[in-house]
Amino acid sequence: MPRLKKRDMTLTDLRKYDGTGPEGRVLVAVLGKIYDVTKGKRFYGPGGSYGGFEGRDASHGQATINVYAMNEKY
């Protein structure tokens, strides 16, 4: 899969990269930096151990080690 070009994204843009799109790409943001975790889709994609982080800003969930916190609004 080709690298994604660097660009700014809103949270709405980021939500498109939750692993369910046609490309299957999975992105996660932490402290404003976006990471392509597609290679770890088994863990970060839908149904994975860290599936709550896909297509989201995972800063709070990563800091608290709480995947379920990703479903709540902060």
C-alpha positions as CSV (number, residue, x, y, z in Angstrom):
1,M,0.0,0.0,0.0
2,P,1.5,3.4,-0.9
3,R,2.3,5.9,1.8
4,L,-0.3,8.5,2.5
5,K,0.8,12.0,1.7
6,K,1.3,14.3,4.7
7,R,-1.6,16.6,5.3
8,D,-3.6,18.1,8.0
9,M,-6.8,16.3,9.0
10,T,-9.8,17.1,11.0
11,L,-11.3,14.4,13.3
12,T,-14.0,14.0,10.6
13,D,-11.3,13.2,8.0
14,L,-9.6,10.8,10.4
15,R,-12.8,8.8,11.0
16,K,-12.7,7.7,7.3
17,Y,-9.6,5.7,8.0
18,D,-11.1,3.1,10.4
19,G,-10.2,0.0,8.3
20,T,-13.6,-0.4,6.8
21,G,-13.1,1.8,3.7
22,P,-12.2,0.3,0.2
23,E,-8.5,0.8,0.8
24,G,-8.6,-0.7,4.3
25,R,-6.2,1.8,5.7
26,V,-6.2,2.4,9.5
27,L,-5.0,5.6,11.0
28,V,-4.7,6.6,14.7
29,A,-3.8,10.0,16.1
30,V,-2.0,10.5,19.4
31,L,-1.2,14.0,20.7
32,G,-1.9,15.6,17.3
33,K,0.3,13.2,15.3
34,I,-1.2,10.8,12.9
35,Y,0.1,7.2,12.6
36,D,-0.6,4.7,9.8
37,V,-1.2,1.4,11.7
38,T,-2.5,-0.5,8.7
39,K,0.2,-3.1,9.0
40,G,-1.2,-3.8,12.5
41,K,-4.8,-3.9,11.3
42,R,-5.2,-7.2,13.1
43,F,-4.8,-5.3,16.4
44,Y,-6.0,-1.7,15.5
45,G,-8.7,-2.6,12.9
46,P,-12.3,-3.4,13.5
47,G,-12.6,-6.2,16.0
48,G,-9.0,-6.0,17.0
49,S,-7.7,-5.7,20.6
50,Y,-7.2,-1.9,20.1
51,G,-10.1,-1.6,17.6
52,G,-11.5,1.3,19.6
53,F,-8.6,3.5,18.5
54,E,-9.1,3.2,14.7
55,G,-9.9,6.4,12.9
56,R,-9.7,8.4,16.1
57,D,-7.6,10.6,18.3
58,A,-6.5,8.0,20.8
59,S,-4.5,10.3,23.1
60,H,-6.8,9.8,26.1
61,G,-7.3,6.1,25.6
62,Q,-3.5,5.5,25.2
63,A,-2.7,7.6,28.3
64,T,-5.2,5.7,30.5
65,I,-4.7,2.3,28.7
66,N,-8.5,2.3,28.2
67,V,-9.7,1.2,24.8
68,Y,-13.3,1.5,25.9
69,A,-12.8,5.2,26.7
70,M,-12.7,5.8,22.9
71,N,-16.4,5.5,22.7
72,E,-16.9,8.3,25.1
73,K,-16.6,12.0,24.3
74,Y,-14.0,14.1,26.1
